[in-house]
Amino acid sequence: DWGYPDAADRYLTMDDYINGSLDRCVDIVCARNGIDKLNLLGICQGGVFSLCYCALHPEKVRNLVTMVTPVDFKTPDNMLSHWIQNIDVDLLVDTQGNIPGEMLNWTFLNLKPYQLMAQKYLGVVDLMDDPKALKNFMRMEKWIFDSPDQAGEAFRQFIKDFYQDNRLVEGGLEIGDRRVDLKQIRCTV
């Protein structure tokens, strides 16, 4: 969780997040607990960052868990990838600076508008007699819609390198000045 970037964070890169913030966090957790490796969990984009981190720093990760994490960004059924292929991400970032989380939420909702904007709320009626299930639904809604903005430069790199060029699978992905090679991941995934 990177918090909520502001205008000062516009130029943060994936290198800043992965080899900077994430690496420092791993070092601190390991030092405080007297361990040399830790377990790393990444969800969605965080899972992609975790895969990259693990490939760049395999000596620091014991086990890697990823959830809803894309690896091949150009599978035939990936509607989001199809949409993004023709987006002028440079114009978007140069105009917006940081990318609004609300804009990203609406993009995701429009991938399956009926299922994500109507059907799920109609289904809430079935949960009315189950307070535990209803509370869980509300917690998930709060989590889903708590979408911070994304730092512009990191967003630009992520869209180009992953969605438009599929470099995680095709090769050629560099974070900072280091090549990311998933074959370097040595831990249990």
C-alpha positions as CSV (number, residue, x, y, z in Angstrom):
1,D,0.0,0.0,0.0
2,W,1.8,3.1,-1.2
3,G,-0.6,5.5,0.4
4,Y,-2.1,8.4,-1.6
5,P,0.3,10.1,-4.0
6,D,0.1,13.8,-4.3
7,A,1.6,16.2,-6.9
8,A,5.1,15.8,-5.4
9,D,4.9,12.1,-6.3
10,R,4.1,12.5,-10.0
11,Y,7.6,11.6,-11.1
12,L,8.0,8.4,-9.0
13,T,8.9,5.5,-11.2
14,M,8.5,1.8,-10.8
15,D,12.1,1.7,-9.8
16,D,11.3,4.0,-6.9
17,Y,8.5,1.7,-5.8
18,I,10.1,-1.7,-6.4
19,N,13.9,-1.1,-5.7
20,G,13.3,1.8,-3.4
21,S,10.2,1.6,-1.1
22,L,9.5,-2.1,-1.4
23,D,13.2,-3.1,-0.9
24,R,13.5,-0.8,2.1
25,C,10.4,-2.3,3.6
26,V,11.7,-5.8,3.1
27,D,15.1,-4.9,4.7
28,I,13.4,-3.3,7.7
29,V,11.0,-6.3,8.3
30,C,13.9,-8.7,7.9
31,A,16.1,-6.7,10.3
32,R,13.4,-6.3,12.9
33,N,12.6,-10.0,12.9
34,G,16.2,-11.3,12.6
35,I,15.5,-13.1,9.3
36,D,17.2,-13.1,5.9
37,K,14.1,-13.8,3.8
38,L,10.4,-13.2,4.1
39,N,7.1,-14.2,2.6
40,L,5.7,-11.6,0.1
41,L,2.0,-11.2,-0.9
42,G,0.9,-9.1,-3.8
43,I,-2.6,-8.4,-5.1
44,C,-3.3,-7.3,-8.7
45,Q,-0.8,-4.6,-9.7
46,G,1.0,-5.2,-6.3
47,G,1.4,-8.8,-7.5
48,V,3.1,-7.7,-10.6
49,F,5.4,-5.5,-8.6
50,S,6.0,-8.4,-6.3
51,L,7.0,-10.7,-9.2
52,C,9.4,-8.0,-10.4
53,Y,10.8,-7.6,-6.9
54,C,11.2,-11.3,-6.5
55,A,13.0,-11.6,-9.8
56,L,15.4,-8.7,-9.0
57,H,15.9,-9.7,-5.3
58,P,15.5,-13.5,-5.1
59,E,17.7,-13.8,-2.1
60,K,15.2,-11.8,0.0
61,V,12.0,-13.7,-0.6
62,R,11.2,-17.2,0.9
63,N,7.7,-17.5,-0.6
64,L,5.7,-15.4,-3.1
65,V,1.9,-15.3,-3.1
66,T,0.1,-13.4,-5.8
67,M,-3.6,-13.0,-6.2
68,V,-5.5,-11.8,-9.3
69,T,-2.1,-10.9,-10.8
70,P,-1.7,-10.7,-14.5
71,V,1.5,-12.0,-16.0
72,D,0.7,-12.3,-19.7
73,F,-0.9,-9.0,-20.4
74,K,-2.0,-9.9,-24.0
75,T,-4.2,-12.9,-23.6
76,P,-7.0,-13.0,-26.1
77,D,-9.7,-12.6,-23.5
78,N,-8.1,-9.6,-21.7
79,M,-10.5,-6.8,-22.6
80,L,-8.6,-4.2,-20.6
81,S,-5.5,-5.0,-22.6
82,H,-7.4,-4.5,-25.8
83,W,-8.7,-1.1,-24.7
84,I,-5.3,0.0,-23.5
85,Q,-3.4,-0.8,-26.7
86,N,-4.4,2.4,-28.4
87,I,-4.4,4.7,-25.4
88,D,-1.9,7.6,-25.7
89,V,-0.5,7.1,-22.2
90,D,2.0,9.9,-22.7
91,L,-0.8,12.4,-23.4
92,L,-2.8,11.1,-20.4
93,V,0.0,11.4,-17.9
94,D,1.3,14.7,-19.3
95,T,-2.2,16.1,-19.0
96,Q,-3.3,14.5,-15.7
97,G,0.0,14.2,-13.8
98,N,-1.1,11.5,-11.3
99,I,-3.8,9.2,-12.6
100,P,-7.0,9.6,-10.6
101,G,-8.1,6.4,-8.8
102,E,-11.7,7.2,-9.6
103,M,-10.9,7.1,-13.3
104,L,-9.3,3.7,-12.9
105,N,-12.3,2.4,-10.9
106,W,-14.7,3.5,-13.7
107,T,-12.5,1.8,-16.3
108,F,-12.7,-1.5,-14.3
109,L,-16.4,-1.2,-13.8
110,N,-16.9,-0.7,-17.5
111,L,-15.2,-4.0,-18.3
112,K,-18.4,-5.7,-17.0
113,P,-21.0,-3.0,-16.5
114,Y,-24.0,-5.1,-15.9
115,Q,-22.3,-7.5,-13.5
116,L,-20.3,-4.9,-11.6
117,M,-22.8,-2.0,-11.5
118,A,-26.2,-3.6,-11.4
119,Q,-26.3,-7.4,-10.8
120,K,-24.1,-7.4,-7.7
121,Y,-26.3,-4.8,-6.1
122,L,-29.4,-6.7,-6.9
123,G,-27.8,-9.7,-5.3
124,V,-27.5,-7.8,-2.0
125,V,-31.2,-8.4,-1.4
126,D,-30.3,-12.1,-0.9
127,L,-27.8,-11.1,1.9
128,M,-30.3,-9.0,3.9
129,D,-31.0,-11.9,6.3
130,D,-27.3,-12.7,6.8
131,P,-25.6,-9.8,8.7
132,K,-22.1,-11.5,8.4
133,A,-22.4,-11.8,4.6
134,L,-23.8,-8.3,4.3
135,K,-20.9,-6.8,6.4
136,N,-18.4,-8.7,4.3
137,F,-20.0,-7.4,1.1
138,M,-19.8,-3.8,2.5
139,R,-16.2,-4.3,3.5
140,M,-15.3,-5.5,0.0
141,E,-17.2,-2.5,-1.5
142,K,-15.2,-0.1,0.7
143,W,-11.9,-1.8,-0.3
144,I,-12.7,-1.9,-4.0
145,F,-13.7,1.8,-4.1
146,D,-10.7,3.0,-2.0
147,S,-8.5,3.5,-5.0
148,P,-5.7,6.0,-4.5
149,D,-4.4,7.9,-7.5
150,Q,-1.4,6.4,-9.2
151,A,1.9,8.3,-9.6
152,G,2.0,9.5,-13.2
153,E,5.4,8.3,-14.2
154,A,5.0,4.8,-12.7
155,F,1.6,4.5,-14.4
156,R,3.1,5.5,-17.7
157,Q,5.8,2.8,-17.3
158,F,3.4,0.2,-16.2
159,I,1.0,0.7,-19.1
160,K,3.7,0.8,-21.7
161,D,5.9,-2.0,-20.4
162,F,3.2,-4.4,-19.3
163,Y,0.0,-3.8,-21.2
164,Q,1.3,-2.3,-24.5
165,D,4.6,-4.2,-24.9
166,N,4.0,-7.3,-22.6
167,R,7.6,-7.2,-21.6
168,L,7.1,-9.4,-18.5
169,V,6.5,-12.3,-20.8
170,E,8.1,-11.2,-24.0
171,G,11.3,-10.0,-22.3
172,G,13.1,-6.7,-22.3
173,L,11.6,-5.4,-19.1
174,E,13.9,-3.2,-17.1
175,I,13.3,-1.7,-13.7
176,G,15.9,1.0,-13.0
177,D,19.0,-0.3,-14.7
178,R,18.3,-4.0,-14.1
179,R,16.6,-6.5,-16.4
180,V,13.6,-8.4,-14.9
181,D,13.7,-12.1,-15.7
182,L,11.0,-14.3,-14.1
183,K,13.4,-17.3,-14.4
184,Q,15.4,-15.7,-11.6
185,I,12.6,-16.4,-9.1
186,R,13.8,-19.2,-6.9
187,C,11.2,-19.3,-4.2
188,T,7.9,-21.1,-4.0
189,V,5.2,-19.2,-5.8
